[in-house]
Structures are given as C-alpha cells and as structure tokens.
C-alpha cells in the first residue's frame, strides 16, 4: 500500500499547478472515483478536516487518506508522494530562475497559468457547494459567500473573518442549546 499511495500522490503532485486546492479534483478522481478507497461523503469530510487543521491542505489530505488506507506506512507514502515533486521542482527552479525570470516567454507562461489555476480551484468548490446544498440548509453556503465577499471586496483581513465566524458559530450553538433545553 505504501508504493500504491506514493505513486498515486506522486502523479498528483507532479501534474498539479496552483497548490493544494488545485490538487483536490485530482485527489478526488484518484482516491474516490478510480481506486474507491473512500466515498464522496468521506472525501468532503476529509476536505473540511484538512482545511481546519494547520498546515497545507494537500499534505493534510495526504495524511488523512494515507492513514485511512494504510496507517503509518500509508501516511508516509502519500505525504512523500505529494511533496516530493514540488520540492524537486522548486529546487530546480530556484537553481536557474534568477537567470531566466526576466525573459518575456517566462513571464508569459506564468501569466497564462493563472486562469487555469483559478479554474482548478473553482471546480471542486462548485461541486462541493452543490453537494452541500442537497444535505444542509443554505446557511453554511451564505456564510461562506459573505466571508469571501468581506475578504475580497471589503478588504477585511481573513483572520478577523475567521474569528468572527468562530464567535458567531459558538454563540449560535450556545443559543440553540439553550432553546432546546427549555423545550
């Protein structure tokens, strides 16, 4: 299982541009659809846990899936496969980039990659949103949209949005619990 997880995450890590969120559709295709290691609902729960935990979402996802599938060996295989390509690519780029960064072709490549990265990040978010709408009320979607708009259009620091969301969630749960005790 170590080698299978290593190879799966090595392919994902090698062919993904844009960071951890851009990896999510590839992880989903390999882990849920192709190999059937976890189901769709467990994958969505894993994403929520990976986002909530400190660290990179790609590494957190690899840790969760590796542990779920193969214990400590699975964790080692998945994490090593996920981070090794990025490490080697960044190491190689750092060795030669200072000589090439001013070339118009290099600048054009980086400008061309940006829209693709946005699409890779947006695709799983739309899919998760559609899945979440069918199982829950619209409140989580509305809160997420409000938070994104505050950060994007309102230039509010994400830390304040996170703190406000935590405070509102805890106070909402407290009020809900208090109402249910009286009933």
C-alpha positions in Angstrom: 0.0 0.0 0.0 3.0 2.4 0.6 4.0 2.2 -3.0 0.5 2.5 -4.3 -0.2 5.6 -2.2 3.2 7.0 -3.0 2.7 6.5 -6.8 -0.9 8.0 -6.7 0.2 11.1 -4.8 3.4 11.4 -6.8 1.3 11.6 -10.0 -1.0 14.2 -8.4 1.9 16.3 -7.1 3.8 16.2 -10.3 1.0 17.3 -12.6 -0.8 19.9 -10.5 -0.1 23.6 -10.7 -1.6 26.0 -8.2 -1.1 24.4 -4.9 -3.2 22.2 -2.7 -6.6 23.4 -3.7 -5.8 22.7 -7.3 -4.9 19.1 -6.3 -8.3 18.4 -4.8 -10.1 17.4 -8.1 -7.2 15.1 -9.0 -7.1 13.6 -5.5 -10.9 13.1 -5.7 -10.6 11.4 -9.1 -7.8 9.0 -8.0 -9.0 8.3 -4.4 -12.7 8.3 -4.8 -13.5 7.5 -8.4 -10.6 5.4 -9.7 -9.5 3.5 -6.7 -12.6 3.6 -4.5 -10.5 4.0 -1.3 -13.1 6.4 0.2 -16.6 7.5 -0.8 -17.7 11.0 -1.9 -19.1 12.0 1.6 -15.9 10.9 3.4 -13.9 12.9 0.8 -15.9 16.0 1.5 -15.4 15.5 5.3 -11.7 15.0 4.7 -11.5 18.3 2.9 -13.2 20.0 5.8 -10.8 18.5 8.3 -7.8 19.2 6.0 -8.8 22.9 5.9 -9.4 23.1 9.6 -6.1 21.6 10.5 -2.9 23.7 10.5 -0.7 23.2 7.5 -1.1 22.7 3.8 -4.3 21.2 2.5 -2.5 18.8 0.2 -0.3 17.5 2.9 -3.3 17.2 5.4 -5.3 15.4 2.7 -2.4 13.0 2.0 -2.1 12.4 5.8 -5.8 11.7 6.2 -6.1 9.4 3.1 -2.8 7.7 3.9 -3.9 6.9 7.5 -7.3 5.8 6.4 -5.9 3.4 3.7 -2.6 2.2 5.1 -1.9 3.5 8.6 1.6 5.0 9.2 3.0 3.4 6.1 0.2 4.9 4.1 0.8 8.3 5.6 4.5 8.2 4.8 3.8 7.0 1.2 1.1 9.6 0.5 2.9 12.5 2.0 6.2 11.7 0.4 4.5 11.3 -3.0 2.6 14.6 -2.5 5.5 16.8 -1.5 8.5 15.3 -3.4 7.6 16.7 -6.8 7.1 20.2 -5.5 10.3 20.0 -3.6 12.3 18.9 -6.5 10.6 21.3 -9.0 11.1 24.3 -6.7 14.7 23.3 -6.0 15.4 23.1 -9.8 13.6 26.4 -10.5 15.5 28.1 -7.7 18.7 27.0 -9.2 18.0 28.5 -12.6 15.2 31.1 -12.2 17.3 34.0 -11.3 18.9 33.8 -14.8 15.6 33.4 -16.6 13.0 35.4 -14.7 13.3 38.5 -17.0 12.6 36.6 -20.2 9.3 37.6 -21.9 8.5 33.9 -22.5 8.8 33.0 -18.9 6.6 35.9 -17.8 4.0 34.9 -20.5 3.9 31.3 -19.2 3.2 32.5 -15.6 0.5 34.9 -16.8 -1.1 32.1 -18.9 -1.1 29.6 -16.0 -3.1 31.9 -13.7 -6.6 31.4 -15.3 -6.1 27.6 -15.3 -5.2 27.6 -11.6 -8.3 29.6 -10.8 -10.5 27.1 -12.8 -8.8 24.2 -11.0 -9.6 25.7 -7.6 -13.2 26.7 -8.6 -14.2 23.4 -10.0 -14.1 21.4 -6.7 -15.6 24.3 -4.8 -18.7 24.4 -7.1 -19.0 20.6 -6.9 -18.8 20.7 -3.0 -21.3 23.5 -2.9 -23.8 21.6 -5.0 -23.3 18.5 -2.8 -23.7 20.6 0.4 -26.8 22.3 -0.7 -28.6 19.0 -1.0 -27.8 17.9 2.6 -28.0 21.1 4.6 -29.7 24.4 4.9 -28.4 27.3 2.9 -26.8 29.0 5.9 -23.3 27.4 5.5 -23.3 28.5 1.9 -24.5 32.0 2.7 -21.9 32.4 5.5 -19.1 31.2 3.2 -20.2 33.6 0.5 -20.4 36.5 2.9 -16.9 35.7 4.3 -15.5 35.5 0.8 -17.1 38.9 -0.2 -15.8 40.5 3.0 -12.3 39.4 2.3 -12.4 40.1 -1.5 -14.4 43.2 -1.8 -14.3 44.6 1.7 -10.5 44.1 2.1 -11.2 42.6 5.6 -8.3 40.6 7.0 -9.1 36.9 6.8 -8.1 36.5 10.4 -10.9 38.8 11.6 -13.4 36.9 9.4 -12.3 33.6 10.9 -12.5 35.0 14.5 -16.0 36.4 13.8 -17.2 33.2 12.3 -16.0 31.2 15.3 -17.6 33.7 17.7 -20.9 33.6 15.7 -20.9 29.8 15.5 -20.2 29.3 19.2 -22.8 31.8 20.2 -25.3 30.3 17.8 -24.7 26.8 19.1 -25.0 28.1 22.7 -28.3 29.8 21.9 -29.6 26.7 20.1 -28.7 24.5 23.1 -30.3 26.9 25.5 -33.5 27.0 23.4 -33.6 23.2 23.2 -33.2 22.8 27.0 -36.3 24.9 27.6 -38.4 23.0 25.1 
